[in-house]
Amino acid sequence: MVKEKITGLTVTDIRFPTSLGHHGSDAMHTDPDYSAAYVILETDASDGIKGYGLTFTLGRGTEVVVCAIKALSRHVVGRALEDIVNNFRGFYRELSSDGQLRWIGPEKGVVQLATAAVLNAVWDLWAKKEGKPLWKLLVDMTPEQLVSCIDFRYITDALTEEEALEQYMLKNGYPAYTTSCAWLGYPDDQLKKLCTDALKEGWTRFKVKVGADLQDDARRCKLIRDLIGPENKLMLDANQRWEVNEAISWVKELAVFKPIWIEEPTSPDDILGHAAISKALAPLGIGVATGEQCHNRVMFKQFLQAHALQYLQIDSCRLGSVNENLSVLLMAKKYNIPVCPHAGGVGLCELVQHLIIFDYISVSGSLENRMCEYVDHLHEHFKYPVAIQNASYMPPKDPGYSTEMKPESVSQYQFPDGEIWQKLVREGKIEI
């Protein structure tokens, strides 16, 4: 029988002008345009099924990721899907260790983002071929099949393949927390309305952006704590704004508002700095959360070994797709650290829901201290948008990785020639 092959890879630069409404704004990213490098894989199969993948970006720079994806396409086009999934570990290593591209990004940076986009499309294609949502495809695998997708290189001192084969349990469902209410650029009236509406909708976990001004942070945290009451959970996110000692003193000033964590308090690469912050804040009952900028499994290994985080935040598009996220989920299980994924960006909620549902059913078996970020932006552009009920992610039912965008959205928001961007130029609101 002739194997079906991947015959083409196209990639599109898609951007949404979110900076105009300060959506996504924080202490370090004041004007983000939520964007995606969007990949489509075509095959010679008669069923016409395509694979869709993306990686999240913030506007300028997306074109660089697009170039990296095109450079990786040589590893994908002409390959049979069957051969890829039967040796997924080898295929992952081939993408992430391209001898020439590795020099500019060995499992980090632009090349890693590009790898995630390509692999996300491959996983979407595979799940669709199997007629299953991605989380179900993962849950139905044997432990041996799952582990065969993981590259254990560089992490065997934290987790071996033999240990990983002992980690599987059952159950399902997943609570969410909202970040949509308290972007740093929102005025107080908007913040109050969004929090009040969220409470009515059943939300009990709220994250606040901090880090630009201590007095203003205290004022906004008090405003939100007064709105949500003492019984609901509050988290802080500094988006890498502070020095290590500055983070400790700043968060101590905000401890009166009873946050359960401070997210990304300093440089995402400073593992020992996060360890120092964790140690200093532990007596206050405040943990450190990080991981959305953690670009490979080796860094997560070291964060865990150094006791530098208390909440681990995987990202569907920062790591090397499902393959690498599986290794991090298993390490988190071994070190007994709760996974609370990052999902604040284009398509990230759609993707990461599959990973957390799988984690609950087959790895952790627990919801203790666990929740997944939810941002109520841009879901309307996806063919299979995330479904939230009672402040919880509901398991998706459609085959694939929920990565497919609506063709009209791709056309309208393609940068720079899409209708939306051209309209903004004509109105004088932006310059390209």
Secondary structure by P-SEA (a helix, b strand, c coil): cbbbbbcbbbbbbcccccccccccccccccccccccbbbbbbcccccbbbbbbbbbbcccaaaaaaaaaaaaccccccccaaaaaacaaaaaaaaacccccccccccccaaaaaaaaaaaaaaaaaaaaacccaaaaaaaccaaaaaaacccccccccccaaaaaacccccbbbbbbbcccccccccaaaaaaaaaaaaaacccbbbbbbcccaaaaaaaaaaaaaaacccbbbbbbccccccaaaaaaaaaaaccccccccccccccccaaaaaaaaaaaccccbbbbbccccccaaaaaaaaaaccccbbbbbccccccaaaaaaaaaaaaaaccccccccccccccccaaaaaaaaaaccccccccbbbbbbcccccccccccccccccccccccccccccccaaaaaaacccccaaaaaaaaaccccc
